[in-house]
Amino acid sequence: MNKVPLLKALLDYHTEENLILSMPGNKCGLAFKRDEIGKIFEENLGRLDITEVDPLDNLHHPEGVIKEAQNLLRDYYKSKKAFFVVNGSTGGNLTAVFSAFKEGDEVLVERNCHRSIYNALMLRKLKVTYIEPVIIEEGSLFLPPDKNNIYNALSKANSPKGIILTYPNYFGITYNIEEIITDLKGKGLKVIIDEAHGAHFGVCEDLPRNMCELADYTVISAHKTLPALTGGAYLLVNDENSNVEFYLSTFTTTSPSYLVMASLDYARNYLQEYGKEDYESLIHNADLKREEINSLNKVRIVTKEDLPDGYDIDRTRYTIVLPKGYSGYKFLDYLRGEKIQGEMAFPSGVVLILSYSQGLDALDKVHQAVDKLDMEILKEKEWKFNYSNSLPIKALEPYEVLEAESENIGFNNSLGRIAKENIVPYPPGIPSICLGEIINEESIAAIDEFLEQGGTVLGINEGRVLVCVRGKGESN
Ligand SMILES: Cc1ncc(COP(=O)(O)O)c(C=O)c1O
């Protein structure tokens, strides 16, 4: 008998015939069927898996068709340079951080940025000043930082060389970032935008704009929302005095997948040829169904009107929040039972990523599932985490933490010690103590209270926490 557990699980999963409202944006191949060449691509995936044979060019030294495809990408997003990335926005973020900054530079970073950014900060040995997020609905949903938080962080920093912002955030929430980018660039800061969730931005007027023309580096996960294969991303660059090609090549396999690259070429052409029409129609349908689903008065799909002034939301995803005392994780499970695969759950809701390729039927299916939902099955204890007004003090930079030895101690004995890992209460999923920060009395009290309610805190396992052991010239 064949022993192929992963392959078997994958094949079994597909027998469930779920409606894919998660990644990938190609919706398990469906979205490639938009036109003839896409259909041929989808039907021939196995046959098209090839390597750098003549005349297929070389991603590490593009001179032929890859160069041509990347130039088309550059022209579409209106940046100075454009690159295919075969290892996701993770690869794009690592490249952007290495290219934009030198070892020892100070940067402004959101406290809840993606872990690829944290990893890049450590590897590039950068000093960080954190930007606070904005939390609404008593801790259940978080927004990108507002202008105040960004300029607050700027005023605290000594000599920042740049800023890394996530736009949109995981919920599809955006804000007026253009003015901020322009101003900060004017002040001499390099700007990296992690636009992983916004590959489709700017394709029609109902969507937020993309930042590819404005930011020094914009990193986009094409595979999350566009008809591209998993792992396919774009890196758009306007910083001309950089070694971006070197770093990208360093973080990229010498055997990049032609399937992924070809899908990236397809996705850009898709946006150009059909994007406006398809996204306008998707948004029209999504808006209609959103109203119908919201009027069932069970769950709420977040709209711009639900957000504070200055924020907007991507209307091609449903960020669905539940009333207090109901669980987003249970809701995700319920949807799966109804053969709807959601993108992710958070304590008070779920996120669904919609696609032009699935039509109104898909939205009807969500409507029907919510309509017949017995809210009782989603009941959950209510948790609230009290963020302290005073941020913990940073003792070590993230890269110093990476190199520090660690010790596992009881959380209640950790007063004054330096966290080795981020300590993150869920909800809302934002670090209350970042790695390298000193665990203080207020944080211990708030986390204790939260744990007593039964809340989950990443970074604390069975009441124990990893802290740094000082040595080698440092004091604890
Ligand atoms: C904001 C953000 N940035 C970067 C990434 C990494 O993207 P990828 O999975 O394409 O490497 C993610 C993935 O979820 C993300 O949410």
The ligand as an SDF file (V2000), in Angstrom:
LIG
                    3D

 16 16  0  0  0  0  0  0  0  0999 V2000
    0.4800   40.8720    6.7070 C   0  0  0  0  0  0  0  0  0  0  0  0
    1.2180   39.6890    6.1630 C   0  0  0  0  0  0  0  0  0  0  0  0
    2.4560   39.8590    5.6910 N   0  0  0  0  0  0  0  0  0  0  0  0
    3.1630   38.8370    5.1740 C   0  0  0  0  0  0  0  0  0  0  0  0
    2.6390   37.5680    5.1230 C   0  0  0  0  0  0  0  0  0  0  0  0
    3.4470   36.4570    4.5260 C   0  0  0  0  0  0  0  0  0  0  0  0
    2.9040   36.1240    3.3000 O   0  0  0  0  0  0  0  0  0  0  0  0
    3.2450   34.7910    2.5110 P   0  0  0  0  0  0  0  0  0  0  0  0
    2.3910   33.7310    3.0930 O   0  0  0  0  0  0  0  0  0  0  0  0
    2.9070   35.1390    1.1050 O   0  0  0  0  0  0  0  0  0  0  0  0
    4.6940   34.5060    2.6930 O   0  0  0  0  0  0  0  0  0  0  0  0
    1.3420   37.3420    5.6120 C   0  0  0  0  0  0  0  0  0  0  0  0
    0.7650   35.9760    5.5780 C   0  0  0  0  0  0  0  0  0  0  0  0
   -0.2690   35.6910    6.0710 O   0  0  0  0  0  0  0  0  0  0  0  0
    0.6180   38.4180    6.1490 C   0  0  0  0  0  0  0  0  0  0  0  0
   -0.6170   38.2440    6.6360 O   0  0  0  0  0  0  0  0  0  0  0  0
  1  2  1  0
  2  3  1  0
  2 15  2  0
  3  4  2  0
  4  5  1  0
  5  6  1  0
  5 12  2  0
  6  7  1  0
  7  8  1  0
  8  9  2  0
  8 10  1  0
  8 11  1  0
 12 13  1  0
 12 15  1  0
 13 14  2  0
 15 16  1  0
M  END
$$$$
